[in-house]
Amino acid sequence: MEECTGLRERKKAATRQALHEAALSLAVEHGPDRITVEAIADAANVSRRTFSNYFSGKEEALFHGDTLRLRRLLALVAEQPAQLPPWAALTRAALTQAEDGYDDPAEPWLNRRRRLHGQPSLAAHQVAAYAALEREMAAELARRLDGPQAALRARIIAATFLASLRIAAQEWLEHPGRPLRDVLRDVLAHAAPAAG
């Protein structure tokens, strides 16, 4: 039974990834405002109903890769040694994740992401995705802090960190040539709290 469950989960992950890839390709080709759920489903060779089993809309399908990256970042933060101060744990996790091939100019994700960067119609979904992660990250950071306002400090640190990530990503996408890891290191150093 375990093998069957594993196969089923791999098939689901493959379908989700195919829908994400189809959404990205169509958005790059036609613009995110001109694509439909039906077109994405057709491009991935699945039904509209199957699409709805995986994503609530085209924006969620487009941002699936970003959501996975944010989830992985949260996991990397949780893996950092407990004695590491919050900002150091966040920085170490972000730099670890930046080594995942984001700097390869031949990487299709990077080229498509650059072409979709700054699309106003996608901004609301991106803000919502970051807000959800911010709450989870603050909860993780609160475990590393003590004192009467640990939860508030954790929220501030999480919000500052995610804003810094957005700035680093924008800087990197708008000014290619520097490795993402270097851009991240600089931005996070500038944003580091005095007692982070």
Secondary structure, 3 states (H helix, E strand, C coil): CHHHHHHHHHHHHHHHHHHHHHHHHHHHHHCHHHCCHHHHHHHCCCCHHHHHHHCCCHHHHHCHHHHHHHHHHHHHHHHCCCCCCHHHHHHHHHHHHHCCCCCCCCCHHHHHHHHHCCCHHHHHHHHHHHHHHHHHHHHHHHCCCCCCCHHHHHHHHHHHHHHHHHHHHHHHHHCCCCCHHHHHHHHHHHHCCCCC
